[in-house]
Amino acid sequence: MYSLLLLFLLPATLGLAVPRAGRVTSADERIIGGFASASGEYPYIVSLNLTLPGGTGLCGGTLITDRVVVTAAHCVIDPELGTLLSAKSILVGVGSQNLRQQHYVRALEVHAHPSFQLPVSSSDIALVVIEPVHASNGVKAAAIYAGHIPPMTRLTAVGWGMTSPTGGFSSVPNSLQETELVVGSQEDCSEFVSGYESSDGPQICTENKLLLGKDTCQGDSGTGVFITVDGKRYLAGLTSYGANLLGDPTCALDDGFGVYTRISYFRSFIDSVAVPAKKNTAQDESHKQLNQEEEEEEEGEEEGEEDVQDEGDEEVD
Ligand code: ARG
């Protein structure tokens, strides 16, 4: 069966054992041990609906400006061919935490980090430039967290992840799920992630044993992972992969680990895409405005609308 090809080929491309044959779909195989997020809590989370040569796939992403979505590089790379997906094969679902109530925005550009390679390793980050979206109740840009993320820090992961090889789209939870995760120790994490020096590097590693029964899972990839500081939520990472030391990718194993790309480590990559994307649209806008003036048309911004960029620019230390 070709549907969800991306999701179910990934464990194999990671060089990890493929899920046990005959594994049944159950609710505990989604974001594990989580609950449905309150409506409107995550207005920056988007779904990435992917058309692959042989089927479809689902990942998540986070709006960091009104036109830039950050996601995992492995989400935008064809798992069979190893090539970048074209913009027209990505539909970005925005405006609701309920998958069925989202509206779709077209992708215009896709940029995977130049150092990323399959099987999934470090630099698992990509940016998708979309048609600009207006801020509303369901749409806002997330602020990026640039501070330290020491061991034992509590993070919140969200996603529409699913794992059933037979359930297809019917096993997608419509409502965005969320769960807590705890950042692991340098000692344990360096056993799982080669070259792991600390959670302040390119990757954040979480250990399931620190909070049993909670984990992200297949289909959550690319979706944001958050930290709350002084009551404000910031984007800290994105879901990349997970398994135990034996390479078993079954989610939420007591001895399992999760690996999350640390967003702020890739600031210059983000700027290299987000800054020109903003400029291009600014040029388009002034061009449009000129034309409008010629036509003597006046159209004010709708009240209550604001530039989402302002939010996304914010950082904390
Ligand atoms: N690579 C997976 C995806 O494409 C995410 C897996 C996360 N797994 C885990 N055990 N934390 O959706």
Boltz pocket constraint, residues with backbone or C-beta under 6 A from the ligand:
constraints:
  - pocket:
      binder: B
      contacts: [[A, 6], [A, 7], [A, 10], [A, 58], [A, 161], [A, 215], [A, 216], [A, 217], [A, 218], [A, 219], [A, 220], [A, 221], [A, 222], [A, 239], [A, 240], [A, 241], [A, 242], [A, 243], [A, 249], [A, 250], [A, 251], [A, 252], [A, 256], [A, 257], [A, 258], [A, 259]]
      max_distance: 6.0
